Amino acid sequence: MFSVAPLAACSVEGEGTSEGGDELTGGGSYVGTAVIARLRAEHATEEGITWSDSNDARFDADWLQQIPAVNTWGSSNLPAAPTCIGSSCDSDFALRNCTSNADCDGSSCAPLRATVAHEGDAPRRLCVGPSDETLDTLYDMIVSAKQSVDVSSLTGPDGRFEAMLRNATTRTSERANLPTVRYIFGSFPGGYLNVSETLRTLNA
């Protein structure tokens, strides 16, 4: 299980204002002001590395992604795509290769953008279920980054999410102007985060 909270924002000159028109400074609220002041007092050397202050972030209407997807709510019989192992399957995503819906036993045959690891490659057609569109949503956010992107999770990636992150990271790493891609994984008591295994995954 890999849960991601992606945030995508851009800065536009002159748009650092609240809904009421007041300029947002010092974190945007008394809480933000206090947090920034404490960070600068105790961790000033880490500013721009592990933390930063932005007053002009703007979010698109769909910046918060609902999972499962909103079009699946209220449905009692969703066509899941079963895990697939063998010569007829995609080894990275454990989904069946296909050319049409007839190959998919009830699920849908569709190009999955998250399968693309290099610019110019075509997405592979796989038998996918409704939840698999989440892979493309997160993948698109990462590869659209121009300056930086953070991906945070309580646990390290596995399964299809691991494959998606690896492809997104590989594709962004081949650009002339490299964005900073930062992955933040939790390591809590009783958790299973294996640091060496996670590094192997991201370096694969």
LOLUM-572566 format. One record per residue: x, y, z of N, C-alpha, C, CB in turn; residue in three letters. Coordinates in steps of 0.1 Angstrom, whole numbers. Glycine has a CB too. Example, Ala and Ser with C-alpha at 12.3 -4.5 7.8 and 13.67 -1.06 7.14 Angstrom:
# LOLUM-572566
[[132 -57 78] [123 -45 78] [132 -33 78] [113 -45 90] ALA]
[[128 -22 71] [137 -11 71] [129 0 79] [141 -6 57] SER]
This chain:
# LOLUM-572566
[[9 -12 0] [0 0 0] [9 12 0] [-10 0 12] MET]
[[7 21 -9] [15 33 -10] [5 45 -12] [25 33 -22] PHE]
[[4 54 -3] [-5 65 -4] [4 78 -5] [-14 66 9] SER]
[[0 86 -15] [8 98 -18] [-1 110 -17] [13 97 -32] VAL]
[[4 121 -11] [-3 134 -11] [5 144 -19] [-4 139 4] ALA]
[[1 145 -32] [8 154 -41] [3 168 -41] [8 148 -56] PRO]
[[12 177 -41] [8 191 -42] [15 197 -54] [12 199 -29] LEU]
[[7 204 -63] [12 210 -75] [9 225 -74] [7 204 -88] ALA]
[[19 234 -75] [16 248 -74] [26 256 -83] [18 253 -59] ALA]
[[22 268 -87] [30 276 -95] [30 290 -89] [26 276 -110] CYS]
[[40 298 -92] [41 312 -86] [39 321 -98] [55 314 -80] SER]
[[31 331 -96] [28 342 -105] [30 355 -99] [14 340 -111] VAL]
[[38 364 -105] [41 376 -99] [29 385 -96] [51 384 -108] GLU]
[[27 390 -84] [16 398 -81] [4 391 -76] [13 406 -93] GLY]
[[5 378 -75] [-7 370 -71] [-6 365 -57] [-9 359 -81] GLU]
[[3 370 -49] [5 366 -35] [-5 373 -26] [19 368 -30] GLY]
[[-18 371 -28] [-28 378 -20] [-38 368 -16] [-35 389 -28] THR]
[[-45 371 -5] [-56 363 0] [-69 367 -8] [-58 365 15] SER]
[[-80 359 -5] [-92 362 -12] [-97 376 -9] [-103 352 -7] GLU]
[[-94 382 2] [-98 395 6] [-89 406 0] [-99 397 20] GLY]
[[-78 401 -7] [-69 411 -13] [-57 415 -4] [-76 423 -16] GLY]
[[-56 410 8] [-45 413 17] [-33 405 13] [-49 411 32] ASP]
[[-21 412 13] [-9 405 9] [-6 395 19] [2 415 7] GLU]
[[-2 383 14] [2 372 23] [17 373 26] [-2 358 17] LEU]
[[21 375 38] [35 376 42] [37 368 55] [39 391 44] THR]
[[49 364 57] [52 358 70] [45 345 72] [50 367 81] GLY]
[[42 337 62] [35 325 63] [20 325 61] [38 319 77] GLY]
[[14 337 60] [0 338 56] [-9 339 67] [-3 327 47] GLY]
[[-5 335 80] [-14 335 91] [-5 336 104] [-23 323 92] SER]
[[-11 338 115] [-3 339 127] [4 326 130] [-12 343 139] TYR]
[[-3 315 126] [4 302 128] [16 301 119] [-6 290 125] VAL]
[[14 304 106] [25 304 97] [36 313 100] [20 307 83] GLY]
[[33 324 105] [43 334 109] [52 328 121] [37 347 114] THR]
[[45 322 130] [52 316 142] [61 304 137] [42 311 152] ALA]
[[55 296 128] [63 284 123] [76 289 116] [55 275 114] VAL]
[[74 299 107] [86 304 99] [96 310 109] [81 314 89] ILE]
[[91 317 118] [101 324 128] [109 313 136] [93 333 138] ALA]
[[102 302 140] [109 292 147] [119 285 138] [99 282 153] ARG]
[[115 282 126] [124 275 117] [136 284 114] [117 272 104] LEU]
[[134 296 112] [146 305 109] [155 307 121] [141 319 104] ARG]
[[149 306 133] [157 307 145] [165 295 148] [148 310 157] ALA]
[[160 283 145] [166 270 149] [172 262 137] [157 262 156] GLU]
[[167 265 125] [172 257 113] [174 266 101] [161 246 110] HIS]
[[180 277 103] [182 287 92] [190 281 80] [188 299 97] ALA]
[[200 272 84] [209 267 73] [202 257 64] [221 260 80] THR]
[[190 252 69] [182 242 61] [172 249 52] [176 233 70] GLU]
[[171 262 52] [161 269 44] [164 267 29] [160 284 47] GLU]
[[154 263 22] [156 260 8] [161 246 5] [166 270 2] GLY]
[[164 238 16] [168 225 14] [158 215 19] [182 222 22] ILE]
[[155 216 33] [145 207 38] [132 215 41] [150 201 51] THR]
[[132 228 41] [120 236 42] [121 249 35] [117 238 57] TRP]
[[110 255 31] [110 268 25] [97 275 27] [112 266 9] SER]
[[96 288 24] [85 296 27] [80 302 13] [88 308 37] ASP]
[[67 300 10] [62 305 -2] [49 312 1] [59 293 -13] SER]
[[48 324 -4] [36 332 -2] [27 335 -14] [40 346 4] ASN]
[[31 328 -25] [23 331 -38] [19 318 -45] [32 340 -47] ASP]
[[17 308 -37] [13 295 -44] [-1 296 -48] [15 283 -34] ALA]
[[-4 291 -60] [-17 290 -65] [-20 276 -69] [-19 300 -78] ARG]
[[-32 271 -66] [-36 257 -68] [-47 256 -79] [-40 250 -55] PHE]
[[-46 246 -88] [-56 244 -97] [-68 238 -90] [-52 234 -108] ASP]
[[-80 238 -96] [-92 233 -90] [-91 218 -86] [-104 235 -99] ALA]
[[-83 211 -93] [-83 196 -91] [-70 192 -84] [-84 188 -104] ASP]
[[-63 202 -76] [-51 199 -70] [-52 188 -60] [-45 211 -64] TRP]
[[-63 187 -53] [-65 176 -43] [-72 165 -50] [-74 182 -31] LEU]
[[-66 153 -51] [-71 142 -58] [-78 132 -49] [-59 135 -66] GLN]
[[-90 129 -53] [-98 119 -45] [-95 105 -49] [-113 122 -46] GLN]
[[-92 97 -39] [-89 83 -42] [-97 74 -32] [-74 80 -40] ILE]
[[-105 65 -37] [-108 61 -51] [-114 73 -59] [-117 49 -52] PRO]
[[-113 72 -72] [-117 83 -81] [-132 85 -79] [-114 79 -96] ALA]
[[-136 98 -81] [-150 102 -78] [-160 95 -87] [-151 117 -80] VAL]
[[-156 91 -99] [-165 84 -108] [-168 69 -103] [-160 84 -122] ASN]
[[-161 65 -93] [-164 51 -88] [-173 51 -76] [-151 44 -85] THR]
[[-176 62 -70] [-184 63 -58] [-198 59 -62] [-184 77 -52] TRP]
[[-204 51 -53] [-218 46 -55] [-219 34 -64] [-226 57 -61] GLY]
[[-208 29 -70] [-208 17 -78] [-206 5 -69] [-197 18 -89] SER]
[[-214 -5 -71] [-213 -17 -63] [-205 -29 -70] [-226 -22 -59] SER]
[[-202 -27 -83] [-196 -38 -90] [-186 -32 -100] [-207 -46 -98] ASN]
[[-174 -29 -95] [-164 -23 -103] [-155 -34 -109] [-155 -13 -95] LEU]
[[-151 -33 -122] [-143 -43 -129] [-129 -42 -125] [-145 -42 -144] PRO]
[[-124 -49 -116] [-110 -49 -111] [-101 -56 -121] [-108 -55 -97] ALA]
[[-89 -51 -123] [-79 -58 -131] [-70 -66 -122] [-70 -47 -139] ALA]
[[-71 -80 -124] [-64 -88 -115] [-49 -88 -117] [-68 -103 -117] PRO]
[[-41 -90 -107] [-26 -91 -108] [-23 -102 -118] [-20 -94 -94] THR]
[[-13 -99 -127] [-10 -108 -138] [5 -111 -138] [-14 -102 -151] CYS]
[[8 -124 -138] [22 -128 -138] [24 -138 -150] [27 -135 -125] ILE]
[[34 -136 -158] [37 -145 -169] [40 -138 -182] [24 -153 -172] GLY]
[[42 -145 -193] [47 -139 -205] [37 -130 -212] [50 -151 -215] SER]
[[24 -131 -208] [14 -122 -214] [12 -109 -206] [1 -129 -216] SER]
[[20 -107 -196] [18 -97 -186] [30 -87 -186] [17 -102 -172] CYS]
[[27 -74 -182] [37 -64 -180] [44 -67 -167] [31 -50 -181] ASP]
[[57 -69 -168] [65 -73 -156] [66 -62 -145] [78 -78 -159] SER]
[[66 -50 -149] [67 -38 -140] [53 -36 -132] [71 -26 -147] ASP]
[[42 -36 -140] [29 -33 -134] [21 -45 -130] [22 -24 -143] PHE]
[[25 -57 -134] [17 -69 -131] [3 -68 -136] [17 -72 -116] ALA]
[[2 -62 -148] [-11 -62 -155] [-10 -68 -169] [-16 -47 -156] LEU]
[[-21 -73 -174] [-21 -80 -187] [-19 -71 -198] [-33 -88 -188] ARG]
[[-10 -74 -208] [-9 -67 -220] [-21 -70 -228] [4 -71 -228] ASN]
[[-25 -60 -236] [-38 -61 -244] [-38 -52 -256] [-50 -58 -235] CYS]
[[-47 -56 -265] [-49 -47 -277] [-64 -42 -277] [-46 -55 -290] THR]
[[-73 -49 -270] [-87 -45 -270] [-93 -50 -257] [-95 -50 -282] SER]
[[-105 -45 -254] [-112 -49 -241] [-115 -64 -241] [-125 -41 -240] ASN]
[[-115 -70 -253] [-118 -84 -253] [-107 -93 -247] [-119 -89 -268] ALA]
[[-95 -86 -245] [-84 -93 -239] [-84 -93 -223] [-71 -88 -244] ASP]
[[-94 -85 -218] [-93 -81 -204] [-103 -87 -195] [-94 -66 -203] CYS]
[[-112 -96 -199] [-121 -103 -190] [-129 -93 -181] [-113 -112 -181] ASP]
[[-134 -83 -187] [-143 -74 -179] [-137 -60 -176] [-147 -80 -167] GLY]
[[-124 -60 -174] [-117 -47 -172] [-115 -40 -185] [-104 -49 -164] SER]
[[-108 -29 -185] [-106 -21 -198] [-92 -22 -203] [-110 -6 -195] SER]
[[-91 -22 -216] [-78 -21 -222] [-75 -7 -225] [-77 -30 -235] CYS]
[[-64 -1 -220] [-61 13 -222] [-46 16 -221] [-69 22 -211] ALA]
[[-42 26 -227] [-28 30 -226] [-25 36 -212] [-23 40 -237] PRO]
[[-15 31 -205] [-12 36 -192] [0 45 -193] [-10 24 -182] LEU]
[[-2 58 -191] [9 68 -192] [21 65 -183] [4 82 -191] ARG]
[[18 60 -171] [28 57 -161] [38 46 -165] [21 52 -148] ALA]
[[36 40 -177] [45 30 -182] [57 36 -189] [38 20 -191] THR]
[[56 49 -192] [66 56 -200] [78 61 -191] [60 68 -207] VAL]
[[89 56 -194] [101 59 -187] [110 69 -194] [109 47 -183] ALA]
[[109 70 -207] [117 79 -215] [109 88 -225] [127 70 -223] HIS]
[[113 100 -226] [106 109 -235] [105 103 -249] [113 123 -236] GLU]
[[93 104 -255] [91 99 -268] [86 85 -269] [103 100 -276] GLY]
[[87 77 -258] [81 64 -258] [66 64 -257] [87 56 -245] ASP]
[[60 54 -263] [45 53 -263] [41 45 -250] [40 46 -276] ALA]
[[30 50 -244] [25 42 -232] [20 28 -236] [13 50 -226] PRO]
[[23 18 -228] [19 5 -231] [4 3 -228] [27 -5 -223] ARG]
[[-3 -5 -236] [-17 -8 -234] [-18 -20 -224] [-24 -11 -248] ARG]
[[-26 -18 -213] [-27 -28 -203] [-42 -29 -199] [-18 -25 -191] LEU]
[[-45 -41 -193] [-58 -43 -188] [-59 -36 -174] [-62 -58 -186] CYS]
[[-67 -25 -173] [-66 -17 -161] [-80 -16 -155] [-61 -3 -164] VAL]
[[-80 -13 -142] [-93 -11 -134] [-94 4 -131] [-93 -20 -122] GLY]
[[-105 7 -125] [-108 22 -122] [-97 28 -113] [-121 23 -115] PRO]
[[-91 20 -104] [-81 26 -95] [-68 29 -102] [-79 17 -83] SER]
[[-66 22 -113] [-53 24 -120] [-51 38 -126] [-51 14 -130] ASP]
[[-62 45 -128] [-61 59 -133] [-53 68 -123] [-74 65 -135] GLU]
[[-53 64 -110] [-45 71 -100] [-30 71 -103] [-47 65 -86] THR]
[[-25 60 -109] [-11 59 -113] [-8 70 -123] [-8 45 -119] LEU]
[[-17 72 -133] [-14 82 -143] [-15 96 -137] [-24 81 -155] ASP]
[[-25 98 -128] [-26 111 -121] [-14 116 -114] [-38 111 -112] THR]
[[-8 107 -106] [4 110 -98] [16 111 -108] [6 99 -88] LEU]
[[17 102 -118] [28 102 -127] [28 116 -135] [26 91 -138] TYR]
[[16 120 -139] [15 133 -147] [20 145 -138] [1 136 -151] ASP]
[[17 145 -125] [21 155 -116] [36 156 -115] [15 154 -102] MET]
[[42 144 -114] [57 144 -112] [64 148 -125] [61 130 -108] ILE]
[[60 143 -136] [67 146 -149] [64 160 -154] [63 136 -160] VAL]
[[54 167 -148] [51 180 -152] [59 191 -144] [36 183 -151] SER]
[[66 186 -134] [74 195 -126] [84 203 -134] [81 188 -114] ALA]
[[85 216 -131] [95 224 -138] [106 228 -129] [88 237 -143] LYS]
[[104 230 -116] [114 233 -106] [116 223 -95] [111 247 -100] GLN]
[[105 219 -89] [106 209 -79] [92 202 -76] [110 215 -65] SER]
[[93 190 -71] [81 182 -67] [85 174 -55] [76 173 -79] VAL]
[[76 173 -45] [77 165 -34] [66 154 -34] [76 174 -21] ASP]
[[70 142 -30] [61 131 -29] [63 126 -15] [63 120 -40] VAL]
[[53 126 -7] [54 121 7] [45 109 10] [50 132 17] SER]
[[49 100 18] [42 88 21] [46 83 35] [44 77 10] SER]
[[36 76 41] [40 70 54] [49 58 52] [27 66 61] LEU]
[[48 52 40] [56 40 38] [63 41 24] [47 27 38] THR]
[[73 33 22] [80 33 9] [71 27 -2] [93 25 10] GLY]
[[74 29 -15] [65 25 -26] [67 10 -28] [69 32 -38] PRO]
[[57 4 -33] [57 -10 -38] [48 -12 -49] [54 -20 -26] ASP]
[[49 -24 -55] [39 -28 -66] [39 -18 -77] [26 -29 -60] GLY]
[[27 -14 -82] [25 -5 -94] [30 9 -90] [11 -5 -98] ARG]
[[28 13 -78] [33 26 -74] [48 27 -75] [28 30 -60] PHE]
[[55 17 -71] [70 17 -73] [73 18 -87] [75 3 -67] GLU]
[[67 11 -96] [70 12 -110] [67 26 -116] [62 1 -118] ALA]
[[56 31 -112] [52 45 -116] [62 55 -112] [38 49 -111] MET]
[[66 55 -99] [76 64 -94] [90 63 -101] [78 63 -79] LEU]
[[94 51 -103] [106 48 -110] [106 54 -124] [110 33 -110] ARG]
[[95 52 -132] [94 57 -145] [94 72 -145] [82 51 -152] ASN]
[[86 78 -136] [85 93 -135] [98 99 -132] [74 97 -125] ALA]
[[106 93 -123] [119 98 -119] [129 97 -130] [124 91 -106] THR]
[[128 85 -137] [137 83 -149] [135 94 -160] [136 69 -154] THR]
[[122 96 -163] [119 105 -173] [123 120 -170] [104 105 -176] ARG]
[[121 124 -158] [125 138 -154] [140 139 -153] [118 142 -140] THR]
[[147 128 -150] [161 129 -149] [168 131 -162] [167 116 -142] SER]
[[161 129 -173] [167 129 -186] [166 143 -193] [161 119 -196] GLU]
[[160 153 -186] [158 166 -191] [170 175 -190] [146 173 -184] ARG]
[[171 185 -199] [182 194 -198] [182 202 -186] [182 203 -211] ALA]
[[170 207 -182] [168 214 -170] [162 205 -159] [160 227 -172] ASN]
[[170 200 -150] [165 190 -141] [157 196 -129] [176 182 -135] LEU]
[[144 192 -127] [137 196 -115] [142 188 -103] [122 194 -117] PRO]
[[140 194 -91] [144 187 -79] [132 178 -75] [147 196 -67] THR]
[[134 165 -75] [124 155 -71] [128 149 -57] [122 144 -81] VAL]
[[119 152 -47] [122 147 -34] [111 138 -29] [123 159 -24] ARG]
[[115 126 -24] [106 116 -19] [108 116 -3] [109 102 -25] TYR]
[[97 117 4] [98 117 18] [90 105 24] [92 131 24] ILE]
[[96 95 30] [90 83 35] [91 83 50] [96 71 29] PHE]
[[80 79 56] [80 78 71] [87 65 75] [66 78 76] GLY]
[[92 65 88] [98 54 94] [93 53 108] [114 54 93] SER]
[[81 47 110] [75 48 123] [76 34 130] [60 51 121] PHE]
[[75 34 143] [76 21 151] [66 11 146] [73 24 166] PRO]
[[71 -1 143] [63 -11 137] [62 -11 122] [49 -11 143] GLY]
[[67 0 116] [67 1 101] [77 -8 95] [69 15 97] GLY]
[[76 -8 81] [85 -18 74] [95 -11 65] [77 -28 67] TYR]
[[97 3 66] [106 10 57] [120 4 58] [105 25 60] LEU]
[[125 0 47] [138 -5 45] [146 5 37] [139 -19 39] ASN]
[[155 13 44] [161 24 37] [169 19 25] [170 31 46] VAL]
[[177 8 27] [186 4 16] [177 -1 4] [195 -8 20] SER]
[[166 -8 7] [157 -13 -3] [150 -1 -11] [146 -22 3] GLU]
[[146 9 -3] [140 21 -10] [150 28 -19] [135 31 1] THR]
[[163 29 -15] [173 35 -23] [175 27 -36] [186 37 -16] LEU]
[[175 14 -34] [177 5 -46] [165 7 -56] [177 -10 -41] ARG]
[[153 9 -50] [141 11 -59] [143 23 -67] [129 11 -50] THR]
[[147 34 -60] [147 47 -67] [160 48 -77] [148 59 -57] LEU]
[[170 40 -74] [182 40 -83] [181 30 -94] [194 38 -75] ASN]
[[170 22 -94] [169 11 -104] [167 17 -118] [157 2 -101] ALA]
